Amino acid sequence: MIKENLNILWIMTDQHRADCLGYAGHSQVQTPNLDRLARQGIIFENAFCQSPVCMASRACLMTGRYPAAIRVRGMGILPPTEITLPMTLRRHGFQTAAFGKVHLTPEQYTSRQLKTDRPVLDWRAFAKDSGFPDLRLDPIAENYGFEHYLGYEDILPGRFHEWLAEEAPHLLDAAPHRFGGDAPSDLWVSPYPSAYHPTSFIAKKSAAFISAQSTDTPWMAFCSFVAPHHPFEAPADQISKYDLDSIALPQRKGGVDASRIPGPAADAISGMDAYDLVTQKRIVQHYLASISLIDDGVGLLIDALEKSDQMENTLIVFNSDHGEFLGNHGLLRKPSLHYDETLRVPLFIRMPKGKLTPRREGGLVELTDLYPTLVGLLGIPPHEGVQGRDWSDALRNNGPVGRENIYADMYDLTPQKFGTRSGPYMAVRTLRTTDWKLTIYPTAGSEYGQLFDLRNDPDEANNLYGNPDHQDVLTELLWQLLARCHSNTDPLPPCLTQF
């Protein structure tokens, strides 16, 4: 394994649909900077998350391991004994930094119990109530491996307002424009123009870190945007890029067969249909506008790399943690309904010129595969316990890339010590192949589920679960799903026996 002396710029968005990018064929969204990077790299057209909820997906990404193995079941804290990508890189001489949303620790607990609006990555602040033992860990494990950290998360603005007080103090008391009436409470026009929006705050701080680096020490910068996660908000100058009348209404794609969906997941059915057509268009408009602002931020990152002569010794990876329904099937946001709109995510890897042949890969890949593939591309061996697949040799040699199937899950988000259960979230398991998708609700009963013939029904409009003509397919997929549940359990510690 030949070690590559490259930096890593990891750009992540939140709740970003795979199709809402120019290079993915979207006819309206404006993403020239991301399009440029993607076309210089390898685009994974069928990348899927392992849990369409922020914390579990991010924990899988950072560790290359499955929710069952790392014990992050939906919105749980990542145990401090797990080894993350930044920890591995630091042990190989990298400087590591994170800007924006990391979300490996709980936001509501930070706000309510720790009484702070600054994101906290130090697991020790959560140890008592999480039941963690009094561990004595390597200092590299502090903050999950991030040596430098400037957080901004959904409800935790961190130092954003301090920055705003220096850059644009007249905006400190600015209020968003809300639409009132029957519009959703999380739809508004941001009070901040693009230059002073939190998305730009994250991008500018990331770019400043890049510009300050020397060429002597490799670095990893994790630039993680909160957008386009709801609330559906964006600056007025970004919204004006999209003519409201020209916004296409979301396709229902057959809606949802309510008879096969248990509660509370069923509570999400027709969530988008609750709003009038103008409001539906406005939700889409704001979503696209927030992506445009992200793309402007990516332009700042590219500019920092080029001006510091680091563009061609930096590996750039872009992905989201999960998707968004945005009105498809009549749904909104990310309830426990495992259609491709929430499971499939954007993903591309751009290496310096000559390292990889730019192309599109159509095979099935999981976000658990990203960690081992990145360290493989750098020539660094992964640690024991990584469960994702390393595609680095296949990428270098133009070999085949693609799994036999994709696994995704969510656990019941039951109340723990703090908070109450809310929202259309519940236990769900999904297995997806190229041709078929099976979803079951293991705590609800065998009468509930979804089975889709993706080859003949790519919109997932016709639920075949319970159809006697497809029992053989259902049985085979159930066995494949059971096999995945078995193989996804923690391989650590290694088995030592007398045999």
Secondary structure by P-SEA (a helix, b strand, c coil): ccccbbbbbbbbbccccccccccccccccccaaaaaaaaabbbbccccccccccaaaaaaaaccccccccccccccccccccccaaaaaaaabbbbbbccccccccaaaaaccccccccccccccccccccccccccccccccccccbbbbbccccccaaaaaaaacccccccbbbbbbcccccccbbbbcccccccaaaaaaaaaaaaaaaccccccbbbbbcccccccccccccccccccccccccccccccccccccccccccccccccccccaaaaaaaaaaaaaaaaaaaaaaaaaaaaaaaacccccbbbbbbbcccccccccccccccccccccccbbbbbbbccccccccccccccccccaaaaaaaaaaccccccccccccaaaaaaacccccccccccccccccccccccccccccbbbbbbcccbbbbbbcccccccbbbbccccccccccccccccccaaaaaaaaaaaaaaaaaaccccccccccc
